[in-house]
Amino acid sequence: MSNDIFVWIEQFNSAADSISWETLGAARRVADDLGGQVVAVVLGQNVGDLAQQALHYGADSVFLGDDATFKQFRLEPYAAVLTKLAQEQQPAAMLLGASNAGLELSAYVAAKLGVGLAADAIDLSVNTGALEATRPVLVGNVLAKIVFGPVRPQMVTLRRRVFPLPAADTTRSGSITHIAPVLAEAEIATKVEGIEAAANEVSLTDAKIIVSGGRGVGGPEGFAPVRALAEALGGAMGASRAAVDAGWVPYAHQVGQTGKTVQPDLYIACGISGAIQHLAGMKTSKLIVAINKDAEAPIFKYAHYGIVGDLFQYVPALAEEFKKRLGKS
């Protein structure tokens, strides 16, 4: 058994998801205290460049699986490789980004290995030679410290945009070990027939600025000013569960306990009351602005700035002013 930390590098079309570099930076931060090295695991097709990038972002070495079966994320081939690596290499810990794929993959691999998993962690530390992970519970009102038992590897997924993105050092180098897939294509039950991307929309999970609408927008047409403000700021549009359940916007925009968990630099809540389910998905945003005509709305307890008034008056005015100041008018 080693003290190394393995980090899965998530990619799409041979481009790394930034959450992977954030996770790699977090691993680098605690590796010395754990007494081990940081080992990146890169799976994909034509991803040799990603292996080099992983070294630049802090990995000491890389396991590279470059094969057609890894081209797009599928649970079966990815989990088979990570499970085999964990059994053969016996690392002290395995870290993944808390993306949709990372959450699915980590849970499956942890179950296969029979080890503990701390999901959606916002901090990592080392105590007496073992990792400790901190994760929010009860809508962020309580922080739980997760301590692992003796079984290894310790598995943790890290929340997006919590850990700083490390600076790339192109002078760093290290060994790259090629690994073969465990499953042949014929043994993989799932197939990727195609991927359809939303056009001209900023990803909620990556957005530094999010403007969300809730029941207070009144209907599908009420999201027009919300979307306009998001576009003026170069951000993404979100929504509360109430608005999604009403069919006003697609589920892909939902922020909250049953939607996406986000942590942008700026979150503007328009016509959102602040139900506990919604707060669970955005409460840790760095700056929260609430616009609601109900001065008693719970959202104001968590907002750094608030406007008590008609969103249809203030949101368009804010959009126009930002367009002027940002030279978009």
Secondary structure as GFF3:
##gff-version 3
##sequence-region A 1 329
A	DSSP	beta_strand	5	9	.	.	.	ID=ss1
A	DSSP	beta_strand	11	12	.	.	.	ID=ss2
A	DSSP	beta_strand	15	16	.	.	.	ID=ss3
A	DSSP	alpha_helix	18	34	.	.	.	ID=ss4
A	DSSP	beta_strand	38	44	.	.	.	ID=ss5
A	DSSP	alpha_helix	48	56	.	.	.	ID=ss6
A	DSSP	beta_strand	61	66	.	.	.	ID=ss7
A	DSSP	three_ten_helix	68	70	.	.	.	ID=ss8
A	DSSP	alpha_helix	75	89	.	.	.	ID=ss9
A	DSSP	beta_strand	93	97	.	.	.	ID=ss10
A	DSSP	alpha_helix	100	113	.	.	.	ID=ss11
A	DSSP	beta_strand	117	121	.	.	.	ID=ss12
A	DSSP	beta_strand	123	127	.	.	.	ID=ss13
A	DSSP	beta_strand	130	137	.	.	.	ID=ss14
A	DSSP	beta_strand	142	147	.	.	.	ID=ss15
A	DSSP	beta_strand	154	158	.	.	.	ID=ss16
A	DSSP	beta_strand	175	178	.	.	.	ID=ss17
A	DSSP	three_ten_helix	185	187	.	.	.	ID=ss18
A	DSSP	beta_strand	209	213	.	.	.	ID=ss19
A	DSSP	three_ten_helix	215	217	.	.	.	ID=ss20
A	DSSP	three_ten_helix	220	222	.	.	.	ID=ss21
A	DSSP	alpha_helix	223	232	.	.	.	ID=ss22
A	DSSP	beta_strand	236	239	.	.	.	ID=ss23
A	DSSP	alpha_helix	241	245	.	.	.	ID=ss24
A	DSSP	three_ten_helix	251	253	.	.	.	ID=ss25
A	DSSP	beta_strand	266	270	.	.	.	ID=ss26
A	DSSP	alpha_helix	276	282	.	.	.	ID=ss27
A	DSSP	beta_strand	288	292	.	.	.	ID=ss28
A	DSSP	three_ten_helix	298	301	.	.	.	ID=ss29
A	DSSP	beta_strand	305	308	.	.	.	ID=ss30
A	DSSP	alpha_helix	311	325	.	.	.	ID=ss31
###
